[in-house]
């Protein structure tokens, strides 16, 4: 059975809870940047948490928060590229539709011209 589950995106308030839980950090210089990026980007809390979890003992809060900033910037850029591609595809569809309409109008004109020609040929 295939079910589609709607997940909400991570807001700054949810991020602060995750940062406190995973990094024991209540405030940091990168919080303003992260707040801005979360407002501009759609990322679910699980993806935010994944970037906040230290991957080794050498990673501290700075490294994890920088990882999150990088992930948010990559996600934002990917969304921008998709938006540009969608706009291009939409314009291409409109162009193709217009070409099809012109082609169909041309065929209709040919039929009318042939019918007119046939009628003229049958006149005395």
Phi and psi restraints in degrees (range 20) as a CNS / XPLOR table:
assign (resid 1 and name C) (resid 2 and name N)
       (resid 2 and name CA) (resid 2 and name C) 1.0 -103.5 20.0 2
assign (resid 2 and name N) (resid 2 and name CA)
       (resid 2 and name C) (resid 3 and name N) 1.0 117.2 20.0 2
assign (resid 2 and name C) (resid 3 and name N)
       (resid 3 and name CA) (resid 3 and name C) 1.0 -118.4 20.0 2
assign (resid 3 and name N) (resid 3 and name CA)
       (resid 3 and name C) (resid 4 and name N) 1.0 140.1 20.0 2
assign (resid 3 and name C) (resid 4 and name N)
       (resid 4 and name CA) (resid 4 and name C) 1.0 -101.2 20.0 2
assign (resid 4 and name N) (resid 4 and name CA)
       (resid 4 and name C) (resid 5 and name N) 1.0 121.5 20.0 2
assign (resid 4 and name C) (resid 5 and name N)
       (resid 5 and name CA) (resid 5 and name C) 1.0 -108.4 20.0 2
assign (resid 5 and name N) (resid 5 and name CA)
       (resid 5 and name C) (resid 6 and name N) 1.0 125.4 20.0 2
assign (resid 5 and name C) (resid 6 and name N)
       (resid 6 and name CA) (resid 6 and name C) 1.0 -82.0 20.0 2
assign (resid 6 and name N) (resid 6 and name CA)
       (resid 6 and name C) (resid 7 and name N) 1.0 126.0 20.0 2
assign (resid 6 and name C) (resid 7 and name N)
       (resid 7 and name CA) (resid 7 and name C) 1.0 -115.2 20.0 2
assign (resid 7 and name N) (resid 7 and name CA)
       (resid 7 and name C) (resid 8 and name N) 1.0 141.1 20.0 2
assign (resid 7 and name C) (resid 8 and name N)
       (resid 8 and name CA) (resid 8 and name C) 1.0 -82.8 20.0 2
assign (resid 8 and name N) (resid 8 and name CA)
       (resid 8 and name C) (resid 9 and name N) 1.0 159.4 20.0 2
assign (resid 8 and name C) (resid 9 and name N)
       (resid 9 and name CA) (resid 9 and name C) 1.0 -88.0 20.0 2
assign (resid 9 and name N) (resid 9 and name CA)
       (resid 9 and name C) (resid 10 and name N) 1.0 157.4 20.0 2
assign (resid 9 and name C) (resid 10 and name N)
       (resid 10 and name CA) (resid 10 and name C) 1.0 -77.0 20.0 2
assign (resid 10 and name N) (resid 10 and name CA)
       (resid 10 and name C) (resid 11 and name N) 1.0 127.4 20.0 2
assign (resid 10 and name C) (resid 11 and name N)
       (resid 11 and name CA) (resid 11 and name C) 1.0 -98.6 20.0 2
assign (resid 11 and name N) (resid 11 and name CA)
       (resid 11 and name C) (resid 12 and name N) 1.0 173.3 20.0 2
assign (resid 11 and name C) (resid 12 and name N)
       (resid 12 and name CA) (resid 12 and name C) 1.0 -64.3 20.0 2
assign (resid 12 and name N) (resid 12 and name CA)
       (resid 12 and name C) (resid 13 and name N) 1.0 -37.7 20.0 2
assign (resid 12 and name C) (resid 13 and name N)
       (resid 13 and name CA) (resid 13 and name C) 1.0 -62.5 20.0 2
assign (resid 13 and name N) (resid 13 and name CA)
       (resid 13 and name C) (resid 14 and name N) 1.0 -42.2 20.0 2
assign (resid 13 and name C) (resid 14 and name N)
       (resid 14 and name CA) (resid 14 and name C) 1.0 -66.0 20.0 2
assign (resid 14 and name N) (resid 14 and name CA)
       (resid 14 and name C) (resid 15 and name N) 1.0 -38.9 20.0 2
assign (resid 14 and name C) (resid 15 and name N)
       (resid 15 and name CA) (resid 15 and name C) 1.0 -58.5 20.0 2
assign (resid 15 and name N) (resid 15 and name CA)
       (resid 15 and name C) (resid 16 and name N) 1.0 -44.3 20.0 2
assign (resid 15 and name C) (resid 16 and name N)
       (resid 16 and name CA) (resid 16 and name C) 1.0 -60.6 20.0 2
assign (resid 16 and name N) (resid 16 and name CA)
       (resid 16 and name C) (resid 17 and name N) 1.0 -37.4 20.0 2
assign (resid 16 and name C) (resid 17 and name N)
       (resid 17 and name CA) (resid 17 and name C) 1.0 -64.9 20.0 2
assign (resid 17 and name N) (resid 17 and name CA)
       (resid 17 and name C) (resid 18 and name N) 1.0 -44.2 20.0 2
assign (resid 17 and name C) (resid 18 and name N)
       (resid 18 and name CA) (resid 18 and name C) 1.0 -63.6 20.0 2
assign (resid 18 and name N) (resid 18 and name CA)
       (resid 18 and name C) (resid 19 and name N) 1.0 -42.3 20.0 2
assign (resid 18 and name C) (resid 19 and name N)
       (resid 19 and name CA) (resid 19 and name C) 1.0 -62.5 20.0 2
assign (resid 19 and name N) (resid 19 and name CA)
       (resid 19 and name C) (resid 20 and name N) 1.0 -39.4 20.0 2
assign (resid 19 and name C) (resid 20 and name N)
       (resid 20 and name CA) (resid 20 and name C) 1.0 -66.8 20.0 2
assign (resid 20 and name N) (resid 20 and name CA)
       (resid 20 and name C) (resid 21 and name N) 1.0 -44.1 20.0 2
assign (resid 20 and name C) (resid 21 and name N)
       (resid 21 and name CA) (resid 21 and name C) 1.0 -69.0 20.0 2
assign (resid 21 and name N) (resid 21 and name CA)
       (resid 21 and name C) (resid 22 and name N) 1.0 -43.2 20.0 2
assign (resid 21 and name C) (resid 22 and name N)
       (resid 22 and name CA) (resid 22 and name C) 1.0 -89.1 20.0 2
assign (resid 22 and name N) (resid 22 and name CA)
       (resid 22 and name C) (resid 23 and name N) 1.0 -33.8 20.0 2
assign (resid 22 and name C) (resid 23 and name N)
       (resid 23 and name CA) (resid 23 and name C) 1.0 -116.5 20.0 2
assign (resid 23 and name N) (resid 23 and name CA)
       (resid 23 and name C) (resid 24 and name N) 1.0 -6.4 20.0 2
assign (resid 23 and name C) (resid 24 and name N)
       (resid 24 and name CA) (resid 24 and name C) 1.0 56.0 20.0 2
assign (resid 24 and name N) (resid 24 and name CA)
       (resid 24 and name C) (resid 25 and name N) 1.0 43.3 20.0 2
assign (resid 24 and name C) (resid 25 and name N)
       (resid 25 and name CA) (resid 25 and name C) 1.0 -120.9 20.0 2
assign (resid 25 and name N) (resid 25 and name CA)
       (resid 25 and name C) (resid 26 and name N) 1.0 127.5 20.0 2
assign (resid 25 and name C) (resid 26 and name N)
       (resid 26 and name CA) (resid 26 and name C) 1.0 -100.8 20.0 2
assign (resid 26 and name N) (resid 26 and name CA)
       (resid 26 and name C) (resid 27 and name N) 1.0 -22.5 20.0 2
assign (resid 26 and name C) (resid 27 and name N)
       (resid 27 and name CA) (resid 27 and name C) 1.0 -153.5 20.0 2
assign (resid 27 and name N) (resid 27 and name CA)
       (resid 27 and name C) (resid 28 and name N) 1.0 149.9 20.0 2
assign (resid 27 and name C) (resid 28 and name N)
       (resid 28 and name CA) (resid 28 and name C) 1.0 -162.8 20.0 2
assign (resid 28 and name N) (resid 28 and name CA)
       (resid 28 and name C) (resid 29 and name N) 1.0 155.7 20.0 2
assign (resid 28 and name C) (resid 29 and name N)
       (resid 29 and name CA) (resid 29 and name C) 1.0 -59.5 20.0 2
assign (resid 29 and name N) (resid 29 and name CA)
       (resid 29 and name C) (resid 30 and name N) 1.0 -30.3 20.0 2
assign (resid 29 and name C) (resid 30 and name N)
       (resid 30 and name CA) (resid 30 and name C) 1.0 -81.3 20.0 2
assign (resid 30 and name N) (resid 30 and name CA)
       (resid 30 and name C) (resid 31 and name N) 1.0 -6.9 20.0 2
assign (resid 30 and name C) (resid 31 and name N)
       (resid 31 and name CA) (resid 31 and name C) 1.0 -59.1 20.0 2
assign (resid 31 and name N) (resid 31 and name CA)
       (resid 31 and name C) (resid 32 and name N) 1.0 -39.6 20.0 2
assign (resid 31 and name C) (resid 32 and name N)
       (resid 32 and name CA) (resid 32 and name C) 1.0 -63.9 20.0 2
assign (resid 32 and name N) (resid 32 and name CA)
       (resid 32 and name C) (resid 33 and name N) 1.0 -42.6 20.0 2
assign (resid 32 and name C) (resid 33 and name N)
       (resid 33 and name CA) (resid 33 and name C) 1.0 -64.5 20.0 2
assign (resid 33 and name N) (resid 33 and name CA)
       (resid 33 and name C) (resid 34 and name N) 1.0 -43.9 20.0 2
assign (resid 33 and name C) (resid 34 and name N)
       (resid 34 and name CA) (resid 34 and name C) 1.0 -64.4 20.0 2
assign (resid 34 and name N) (resid 34 and name CA)
       (resid 34 and name C) (resid 35 and name N) 1.0 -40.6 20.0 2
assign (resid 34 and name C) (resid 35 and name N)
       (resid 35 and name CA) (resid 35 and name C) 1.0 -60.5 20.0 2
assign (resid 35 and name N) (resid 35 and name CA)
       (resid 35 and name C) (resid 36 and name N) 1.0 -44.5 20.0 2
assign (resid 35 and name C) (resid 36 and name N)
       (resid 36 and name CA) (resid 36 and name C) 1.0 -62.5 20.0 2
assign (resid 36 and name N) (resid 36 and name CA)
       (resid 36 and name C) (resid 37 and name N) 1.0 -47.0 20.0 2
assign (resid 36 and name C) (resid 37 and name N)
       (resid 37 and name CA) (resid 37 and name C) 1.0 -65.8 20.0 2
assign (resid 37 and name N) (resid 37 and name CA)
       (resid 37 and name C) (resid 38 and name N) 1.0 -37.7 20.0 2
assign (resid 37 and name C) (resid 38 and name N)
       (resid 38 and name CA) (resid 38 and name C) 1.0 -64.9 20.0 2
assign (resid 38 and name N) (resid 38 and name CA)
       (resid 38 and name C) (resid 39 and name N) 1.0 -31.4 20.0 2
assign (resid 38 and name C) (resid 39 and name N)
       (resid 39 and name CA) (resid 39 and name C) 1.0 -72.2 20.0 2
assign (resid 39 and name N) (resid 39 and name CA)
       (resid 39 and name C) (resid 40 and name N) 1.0 -23.6 20.0 2
assign (resid 39 and name C) (resid 40 and name N)
       (resid 40 and name CA) (resid 40 and name C) 1.0 -101.9 20.0 2
assign (resid 40 and name N) (resid 40 and name CA)
       (resid 40 and name C) (resid 41 and name N) 1.0 -8.8 20.0 2
assign (resid 40 and name C) (resid 41 and name N)
       (resid 41 and name CA) (resid 41 and name C) 1.0 -130.2 20.0 2
assign (resid 41 and name N) (resid 41 and name CA)
       (resid 41 and name C) (resid 42 and name N) 1.0 147.7 20.0 2
assign (resid 41 and name C) (resid 42 and name N)
       (resid 42 and name CA) (resid 42 and name C) 1.0 -101.4 20.0 2
assign (resid 42 and name N) (resid 42 and name CA)
       (resid 42 and name C) (resid 43 and name N) 1.0 107.2 20.0 2
assign (resid 42 and name C) (resid 43 and name N)
       (resid 43 and name CA) (resid 43 and name C) 1.0 -136.6 20.0 2
assign (resid 43 and name N) (resid 43 and name CA)
       (resid 43 and name C) (resid 44 and name N) 1.0 131.7 20.0 2
assign (resid 43 and name C) (resid 44 and name N)
       (resid 44 and name CA) (resid 44 and name C) 1.0 -76.9 20.0 2
assign (resid 44 and name N) (resid 44 and name CA)
       (resid 44 and name C) (resid 45 and name N) 1.0 155.6 20.0 2
assign (resid 44 and name C) (resid 45 and name N)
       (resid 45 and name CA) (resid 45 and name C) 1.0 -55.8 20.0 2
assign (resid 45 and name N) (resid 45 and name CA)
       (resid 45 and name C) (resid 46 and name N) 1.0 -34.3 20.0 2
assign (resid 45 and name C) (resid 46 and name N)
       (resid 46 and name CA) (resid 46 and name C) 1.0 -62.6 20.0 2
assign (resid 46 and name N) (resid 46 and name CA)
       (resid 46 and name C) (resid 47 and name N) 1.0 -38.5 20.0 2
assign (resid 46 and name C) (resid 47 and name N)
       (resid 47 and name CA) (resid 47 and name C) 1.0 -71.0 20.0 2
assign (resid 47 and name N) (resid 47 and name CA)
       (resid 47 and name C) (resid 48 and name N) 1.0 -36.1 20.0 2
assign (resid 47 and name C) (resid 48 and name N)
       (resid 48 and name CA) (resid 48 and name C) 1.0 -63.6 20.0 2
assign (resid 48 and name N) (resid 48 and name CA)
       (resid 48 and name C) (resid 49 and name N) 1.0 -48.0 20.0 2
assign (resid 48 and name C) (resid 49 and name N)
       (resid 49 and name CA) (resid 49 and name C) 1.0 -60.7 20.0 2
assign (resid 49 and name N) (resid 49 and name CA)
       (resid 49 and name C) (resid 50 and name N) 1.0 -38.5 20.0 2
assign (resid 49 and name C) (resid 50 and name N)
       (resid 50 and name CA) (resid 50 and name C) 1.0 -57.9 20.0 2
assign (resid 50 and name N) (resid 50 and name CA)
       (resid 50 and name C) (resid 51 and name N) 1.0 -37.1 20.0 2
assign (resid 50 and name C) (resid 51 and name N)
       (resid 51 and name CA) (resid 51 and name C) 1.0 -79.6 20.0 2
assign (resid 51 and name N) (resid 51 and name CA)
       (resid 51 and name C) (resid 52 and name N) 1.0 -18.4 20.0 2
assign (resid 51 and name C) (resid 52 and name N)
       (resid 52 and name CA) (resid 52 and name C) 1.0 -88.1 20.0 2
assign (resid 52 and name N) (resid 52 and name CA)
       (resid 52 and name C) (resid 53 and name N) 1.0 -16.6 20.0 2
assign (resid 52 and name C) (resid 53 and name N)
       (resid 53 and name CA) (resid 53 and name C) 1.0 -78.2 20.0 2
assign (resid 53 and name N) (resid 53 and name CA)
       (resid 53 and name C) (resid 54 and name N) 1.0 121.7 20.0 2
assign (resid 53 and name C) (resid 54 and name N)
       (resid 54 and name CA) (resid 54 and name C) 1.0 -61.4 20.0 2
assign (resid 54 and name N) (resid 54 and name CA)
       (resid 54 and name C) (resid 55 and name N) 1.0 133.5 20.0 2
assign (resid 54 and name C) (resid 55 and name N)
       (resid 55 and name CA) (resid 55 and name C) 1.0 -86.9 20.0 2
assign (resid 55 and name N) (resid 55 and name CA)
       (resid 55 and name C) (resid 56 and name N) 1.0 -17.5 20.0 2
assign (resid 55 and name C) (resid 56 and name N)
       (resid 56 and name CA) (resid 56 and name C) 1.0 -150.8 20.0 2
assign (resid 56 and name N) (resid 56 and name CA)
       (resid 56 and name C) (resid 57 and name N) 1.0 172.4 20.0 2
assign (resid 56 and name C) (resid 57 and name N)
       (resid 57 and name CA) (resid 57 and name C) 1.0 -68.7 20.0 2
assign (resid 57 and name N) (resid 57 and name CA)
       (resid 57 and name C) (resid 58 and name N) 1.0 -20.0 20.0 2
assign (resid 57 and name C) (resid 58 and name N)
       (resid 58 and name CA) (resid 58 and name C) 1.0 -78.4 20.0 2
assign (resid 58 and name N) (resid 58 and name CA)
       (resid 58 and name C) (resid 59 and name N) 1.0 -17.8 20.0 2
assign (resid 58 and name C) (resid 59 and name N)
       (resid 59 and name CA) (resid 59 and name C) 1.0 -84.9 20.0 2
assign (resid 59 and name N) (resid 59 and name CA)
       (resid 59 and name C) (resid 60 and name N) 1.0 125.1 20.0 2
assign (resid 59 and name C) (resid 60 and name N)
       (resid 60 and name CA) (resid 60 and name C) 1.0 -108.5 20.0 2
assign (resid 60 and name N) (resid 60 and name CA)
       (resid 60 and name C) (resid 61 and name N) 1.0 -170.9 20.0 2
assign (resid 60 and name C) (resid 61 and name N)
       (resid 61 and name CA) (resid 61 and name C) 1.0 -59.8 20.0 2
assign (resid 61 and name N) (resid 61 and name CA)
       (resid 61 and name C) (resid 62 and name N) 1.0 -39.4 20.0 2
assign (resid 61 and name C) (resid 62 and name N)
       (resid 62 and name CA) (resid 62 and name C) 1.0 -59.3 20.0 2
assign (resid 62 and name N) (resid 62 and name CA)
       (resid 62 and name C) (resid 63 and name N) 1.0 -46.9 20.0 2
assign (resid 62 and name C) (resid 63 and name N)
       (resid 63 and name CA) (resid 63 and name C) 1.0 -63.1 20.0 2
assign (resid 63 and name N) (resid 63 and name CA)
       (resid 63 and name C) (resid 64 and name N) 1.0 -46.3 20.0 2
assign (resid 63 and name C) (resid 64 and name N)
       (resid 64 and name CA) (resid 64 and name C) 1.0 -64.6 20.0 2
assign (resid 64 and name N) (resid 64 and name CA)
       (resid 64 and name C) (resid 65 and name N) 1.0 -42.7 20.0 2
assign (resid 64 and name C) (resid 65 and name N)
       (resid 65 and name CA) (resid 65 and name C) 1.0 -67.2 20.0 2
assign (resid 65 and name N) (resid 65 and name CA)
       (resid 65 and name C) (resid 66 and name N) 1.0 -37.7 20.0 2
assign (resid 65 and name C) (resid 66 and name N)
       (resid 66 and name CA) (resid 66 and name C) 1.0 -64.7 20.0 2
assign (resid 66 and name N) (resid 66 and name CA)
       (resid 66 and name C) (resid 67 and name N) 1.0 -38.7 20.0 2
assign (resid 66 and name C) (resid 67 and name N)
       (resid 67 and name CA) (resid 67 and name C) 1.0 -59.7 20.0 2
assign (resid 67 and name N) (resid 67 and name CA)
       (resid 67 and name C) (resid 68 and name N) 1.0 -41.6 20.0 2
assign (resid 67 and name C) (resid 68 and name N)
       (resid 68 and name CA) (resid 68 and name C) 1.0 -65.0 20.0 2
assign (resid 68 and name N) (resid 68 and name CA)
       (resid 68 and name C) (resid 69 and name N) 1.0 -43.6 20.0 2
assign (resid 68 and name C) (resid 69 and name N)
       (resid 69 and name CA) (resid 69 and name C) 1.0 -58.8 20.0 2
assign (resid 69 and name N) (resid 69 and name CA)
       (resid 69 and name C) (resid 70 and name N) 1.0 -45.1 20.0 2
assign (resid 69 and name C) (resid 70 and name N)
       (resid 70 and name CA) (resid 70 and name C) 1.0 -62.0 20.0 2
assign (resid 70 and name N) (resid 70 and name CA)
       (resid 70 and name C) (resid 71 and name N) 1.0 -43.1 20.0 2
assign (resid 70 and name C) (resid 71 and name N)
       (resid 71 and name CA) (resid 71 and name C) 1.0 -64.2 20.0 2
assign (resid 71 and name N) (resid 71 and name CA)
       (resid 71 and name C) (resid 72 and name N) 1.0 -41.2 20.0 2
assign (resid 71 and name C) (resid 72 and name N)
       (resid 72 and name CA) (resid 72 and name C) 1.0 -64.9 20.0 2
assign (resid 72 and name N) (resid 72 and name CA)
       (resid 72 and name C) (resid 73 and name N) 1.0 -41.0 20.0 2
assign (resid 72 and name C) (resid 73 and name N)
       (resid 73 and name CA) (resid 73 and name C) 1.0 -65.5 20.0 2
assign (resid 73 and name N) (resid 73 and name CA)
       (resid 73 and name C) (resid 74 and name N) 1.0 -40.7 20.0 2
assign (resid 73 and name C) (resid 74 and name N)
       (resid 74 and name CA) (resid 74 and name C) 1.0 -63.7 20.0 2
assign (resid 74 and name N) (resid 74 and name CA)
       (resid 74 and name C) (resid 75 and name N) 1.0 -42.7 20.0 2
assign (resid 74 and name C) (resid 75 and name N)
       (resid 75 and name CA) (resid 75 and name C) 1.0 -63.8 20.0 2
assign (resid 75 and name N) (resid 75 and name CA)
       (resid 75 and name C) (resid 76 and name N) 1.0 -40.8 20.0 2
assign (resid 75 and name C) (resid 76 and name N)
       (resid 76 and name CA) (resid 76 and name C) 1.0 -63.6 20.0 2
assign (resid 76 and name N) (resid 76 and name CA)
       (resid 76 and name C) (resid 77 and name N) 1.0 -44.2 20.0 2
assign (resid 76 and name C) (resid 77 and name N)
       (resid 77 and name CA) (resid 77 and name C) 1.0 -65.5 20.0 2
assign (resid 77 and name N) (resid 77 and name CA)
       (resid 77 and name C) (resid 78 and name N) 1.0 -40.9 20.0 2
assign (resid 77 and name C) (resid 78 and name N)
       (resid 78 and name CA) (resid 78 and name C) 1.0 -62.0 20.0 2
assign (resid 78 and name N) (resid 78 and name CA)
       (resid 78 and name C) (resid 79 and name N) 1.0 -43.3 20.0 2
assign (resid 78 and name C) (resid 79 and name N)
       (resid 79 and name CA) (resid 79 and name C) 1.0 -63.6 20.0 2
assign (resid 79 and name N) (resid 79 and name CA)
       (resid 79 and name C) (resid 80 and name N) 1.0 -38.1 20.0 2
assign (resid 79 and name C) (resid 80 and name N)
       (resid 80 and name CA) (resid 80 and name C) 1.0 -63.9 20.0 2
assign (resid 80 and name N) (resid 80 and name CA)
       (resid 80 and name C) (resid 81 and name N) 1.0 -43.9 20.0 2
assign (resid 80 and name C) (resid 81 and name N)
       (resid 81 and name CA) (resid 81 and name C) 1.0 -63.3 20.0 2
assign (resid 81 and name N) (resid 81 and name CA)
       (resid 81 and name C) (resid 82 and name N) 1.0 -41.8 20.0 2
assign (resid 81 and name C) (resid 82 and name N)
       (resid 82 and name CA) (resid 82 and name C) 1.0 -62.8 20.0 2
assign (resid 82 and name N) (resid 82 and name CA)
       (resid 82 and name C) (resid 83 and name N) 1.0 -40.5 20.0 2
assign (resid 82 and name C) (resid 83 and name N)
       (resid 83 and name CA) (resid 83 and name C) 1.0 -63.1 20.0 2
assign (resid 83 and name N) (resid 83 and name CA)
       (resid 83 and name C) (resid 84 and name N) 1.0 -42.5 20.0 2
assign (resid 83 and name C) (resid 84 and name N)
       (resid 84 and name CA) (resid 84 and name C) 1.0 -64.6 20.0 2
assign (resid 84 and name N) (resid 84 and name CA)
       (resid 84 and name C) (resid 85 and name N) 1.0 -43.6 20.0 2
assign (resid 84 and name C) (resid 85 and name N)
       (resid 85 and name CA) (resid 85 and name C) 1.0 -63.0 20.0 2
assign (resid 85 and name N) (resid 85 and name CA)
       (resid 85 and name C) (resid 86 and name N) 1.0 -41.6 20.0 2
assign (resid 85 and name C) (resid 86 and name N)
       (resid 86 and name CA) (resid 86 and name C) 1.0 -62.7 20.0 2
assign (resid 86 and name N) (resid 86 and name CA)
       (resid 86 and name C) (resid 87 and name N) 1.0 -41.2 20.0 2
assign (resid 86 and name C) (resid 87 and name N)
       (resid 87 and name CA) (resid 87 and name C) 1.0 -64.2 20.0 2
assign (resid 87 and name N) (resid 87 and name CA)
       (resid 87 and name C) (resid 88 and name N) 1.0 -42.2 20.0 2
assign (resid 87 and name C) (resid 88 and name N)
       (resid 88 and name CA) (resid 88 and name C) 1.0 -64.0 20.0 2
assign (resid 88 and name N) (resid 88 and name CA)
       (resid 88 and name C) (resid 89 and name N) 1.0 -45.0 20.0 2
assign (resid 88 and name C) (resid 89 and name N)
       (resid 89 and name CA) (resid 89 and name C) 1.0 -63.3 20.0 2
assign (resid 89 and name N) (resid 89 and name CA)
       (resid 89 and name C) (resid 90 and name N) 1.0 -38.8 20.0 2
assign (resid 89 and name C) (resid 90 and name N)
       (resid 90 and name CA) (resid 90 and name C) 1.0 -63.1 20.0 2
assign (resid 90 and name N) (resid 90 and name CA)
       (resid 90 and name C) (resid 91 and name N) 1.0 -43.7 20.0 2
assign (resid 90 and name C) (resid 91 and name N)
       (resid 91 and name CA) (resid 91 and name C) 1.0 -65.1 20.0 2
assign (resid 91 and name N) (resid 91 and name CA)
       (resid 91 and name C) (resid 92 and name N) 1.0 -38.3 20.0 2
assign (resid 91 and name C) (resid 92 and name N)
       (resid 92 and name CA) (resid 92 and name C) 1.0 -64.5 20.0 2
assign (resid 92 and name N) (resid 92 and name CA)
       (resid 92 and name C) (resid 93 and name N) 1.0 -41.4 20.0 2
assign (resid 92 and name C) (resid 93 and name N)
       (resid 93 and name CA) (resid 93 and name C) 1.0 -62.4 20.0 2
assign (resid 93 and name N) (resid 93 and name CA)
       (resid 93 and name C) (resid 94 and name N) 1.0 -42.6 20.0 2
assign (resid 93 and name C) (resid 94 and name N)
       (resid 94 and name CA) (resid 94 and name C) 1.0 -62.5 20.0 2
assign (resid 94 and name N) (resid 94 and name CA)
       (resid 94 and name C) (resid 95 and name N) 1.0 -44.8 20.0 2
assign (resid 94 and name C) (resid 95 and name N)
       (resid 95 and name CA) (resid 95 and name C) 1.0 -61.6 20.0 2
assign (resid 95 and name N) (resid 95 and name CA)
       (resid 95 and name C) (resid 96 and name N) 1.0 -45.8 20.0 2
assign (resid 95 and name C) (resid 96 and name N)
       (resid 96 and name CA) (resid 96 and name C) 1.0 -62.6 20.0 2
assign (resid 96 and name N) (resid 96 and name CA)
       (resid 96 and name C) (resid 97 and name N) 1.0 -40.1 20.0 2
assign (resid 96 and name C) (resid 97 and name N)
       (resid 97 and name CA) (resid 97 and name C) 1.0 -64.2 20.0 2
assign (resid 97 and name N) (resid 97 and name CA)
       (resid 97 and name C) (resid 98 and name N) 1.0 -41.3 20.0 2
assign (resid 97 and name C) (resid 98 and name N)
       (resid 98 and name CA) (resid 98 and name C) 1.0 -65.2 20.0 2
assign (resid 98 and name N) (resid 98 and name CA)
       (resid 98 and name C) (resid 99 and name N) 1.0 -40.4 20.0 2
assign (resid 98 and name C) (resid 99 and name N)
       (resid 99 and name CA) (resid 99 and name C) 1.0 -62.9 20.0 2
assign (resid 99 and name N) (resid 99 and name CA)
       (resid 99 and name C) (resid 100 and name N) 1.0 -41.0 20.0 2
assign (resid 99 and name C) (resid 100 and name N)
       (resid 100 and name CA) (resid 100 and name C) 1.0 -63.5 20.0 2
assign (resid 100 and name N) (resid 100 and name CA)
       (resid 100 and name C) (resid 101 and name N) 1.0 -43.3 20.0 2
assign (resid 100 and name C) (resid 101 and name N)
       (resid 101 and name CA) (resid 101 and name C) 1.0 -61.7 20.0 2
assign (resid 101 and name N) (resid 101 and name CA)
       (resid 101 and name C) (resid 102 and name N) 1.0 -43.8 20.0 2
assign (resid 101 and name C) (resid 102 and name N)
       (resid 102 and name CA) (resid 102 and name C) 1.0 -63.2 20.0 2
assign (resid 102 and name N) (resid 102 and name CA)
       (resid 102 and name C) (resid 103 and name N) 1.0 -42.2 20.0 2
assign (resid 102 and name C) (resid 103 and name N)
       (resid 103 and name CA) (resid 103 and name C) 1.0 -62.5 20.0 2
assign (resid 103 and name N) (resid 103 and name CA)
       (resid 103 and name C) (resid 104 and name N) 1.0 -44.2 20.0 2
assign (resid 103 and name C) (resid 104 and name N)
       (resid 104 and name CA) (resid 104 and name C) 1.0 -66.4 20.0 2
assign (resid 104 and name N) (resid 104 and name CA)
       (resid 104 and name C) (resid 105 and name N) 1.0 -37.8 20.0 2
assign (resid 104 and name C) (resid 105 and name N)
       (resid 105 and name CA) (resid 105 and name C) 1.0 -64.7 20.0 2
assign (resid 105 and name N) (resid 105 and name CA)
       (resid 105 and name C) (resid 106 and name N) 1.0 -38.5 20.0 2
assign (resid 105 and name C) (resid 106 and name N)
       (resid 106 and name CA) (resid 106 and name C) 1.0 -63.2 20.0 2
assign (resid 106 and name N) (resid 106 and name CA)
       (resid 106 and name C) (resid 107 and name N) 1.0 -41.5 20.0 2
assign (resid 106 and name C) (resid 107 and name N)
       (resid 107 and name CA) (resid 107 and name C) 1.0 -64.8 20.0 2
assign (resid 107 and name N) (resid 107 and name CA)
       (resid 107 and name C) (resid 108 and name N) 1.0 -40.5 20.0 2
assign (resid 107 and name C) (resid 108 and name N)
       (resid 108 and name CA) (resid 108 and name C) 1.0 -62.5 20.0 2
assign (resid 108 and name N) (resid 108 and name CA)
       (resid 108 and name C) (resid 109 and name N) 1.0 -42.1 20.0 2
assign (resid 108 and name C) (resid 109 and name N)
       (resid 109 and name CA) (resid 109 and name C) 1.0 -63.6 20.0 2
assign (resid 109 and name N) (resid 109 and name CA)
       (resid 109 and name C) (resid 110 and name N) 1.0 -39.1 20.0 2
assign (resid 109 and name C) (resid 110 and name N)
       (resid 110 and name CA) (resid 110 and name C) 1.0 -62.3 20.0 2
assign (resid 110 and name N) (resid 110 and name CA)
       (resid 110 and name C) (resid 111 and name N) 1.0 -43.3 20.0 2
assign (resid 110 and name C) (resid 111 and name N)
       (resid 111 and name CA) (resid 111 and name C) 1.0 -61.3 20.0 2
assign (resid 111 and name N) (resid 111 and name CA)
       (resid 111 and name C) (resid 112 and name N) 1.0 -46.6 20.0 2
assign (resid 111 and name C) (resid 112 and name N)
       (resid 112 and name CA) (resid 112 and name C) 1.0 -62.0 20.0 2
assign (resid 112 and name N) (resid 112 and name CA)
       (resid 112 and name C) (resid 113 and name N) 1.0 -41.9 20.0 2
assign (resid 112 and name C) (resid 113 and name N)
       (resid 113 and name CA) (resid 113 and name C) 1.0 -63.2 20.0 2
assign (resid 113 and name N) (resid 113 and name CA)
       (resid 113 and name C) (resid 114 and name N) 1.0 -43.0 20.0 2
assign (resid 113 and name C) (resid 114 and name N)
       (resid 114 and name CA) (resid 114 and name C) 1.0 -64.2 20.0 2
assign (resid 114 and name N) (resid 114 and name CA)
       (resid 114 and name C) (resid 115 and name N) 1.0 -41.9 20.0 2
assign (resid 114 and name C) (resid 115 and name N)
       (resid 115 and name CA) (resid 115 and name C) 1.0 -64.5 20.0 2
assign (resid 115 and name N) (resid 115 and name CA)
       (resid 115 and name C) (resid 116 and name N) 1.0 -41.6 20.0 2
assign (resid 115 and name C) (resid 116 and name N)
       (resid 116 and name CA) (resid 116 and name C) 1.0 -63.4 20.0 2
assign (resid 116 and name N) (resid 116 and name CA)
       (resid 116 and name C) (resid 117 and name N) 1.0 -42.3 20.0 2
assign (resid 116 and name C) (resid 117 and name N)
       (resid 117 and name CA) (resid 117 and name C) 1.0 -62.8 20.0 2
assign (resid 117 and name N) (resid 117 and name CA)
       (resid 117 and name C) (resid 118 and name N) 1.0 -43.1 20.0 2
assign (resid 117 and name C) (resid 118 and name N)
       (resid 118 and name CA) (resid 118 and name C) 1.0 -63.6 20.0 2
assign (resid 118 and name N) (resid 118 and name CA)
       (resid 118 and name C) (resid 119 and name N) 1.0 -42.9 20.0 2
assign (resid 118 and name C) (resid 119 and name N)
       (resid 119 and name CA) (resid 119 and name C) 1.0 -64.6 20.0 2
assign (resid 119 and name N) (resid 119 and name CA)
       (resid 119 and name C) (resid 120 and name N) 1.0 -43.3 20.0 2
assign (resid 119 and name C) (resid 120 and name N)
       (resid 120 and name CA) (resid 120 and name C) 1.0 -64.2 20.0 2
assign (resid 120 and name N) (resid 120 and name CA)
       (resid 120 and name C) (resid 121 and name N) 1.0 -37.4 20.0 2
assign (resid 120 and name C) (resid 121 and name N)
       (resid 121 and name CA) (resid 121 and name C) 1.0 -67.6 20.0 2
assign (resid 121 and name N) (resid 121 and name CA)
       (resid 121 and name C) (resid 122 and name N) 1.0 -30.3 20.0 2
assign (resid 121 and name C) (resid 122 and name N)
       (resid 122 and name CA) (resid 122 and name C) 1.0 -85.0 20.0 2
assign (resid 122 and name N) (resid 122 and name CA)
       (resid 122 and name C) (resid 123 and name N) 1.0 -10.1 20.0 2
assign (resid 122 and name C) (resid 123 and name N)
       (resid 123 and name CA) (resid 123 and name C) 1.0 -75.6 20.0 2
assign (resid 123 and name N) (resid 123 and name CA)
       (resid 123 and name C) (resid 124 and name N) 1.0 147.1 20.0 2
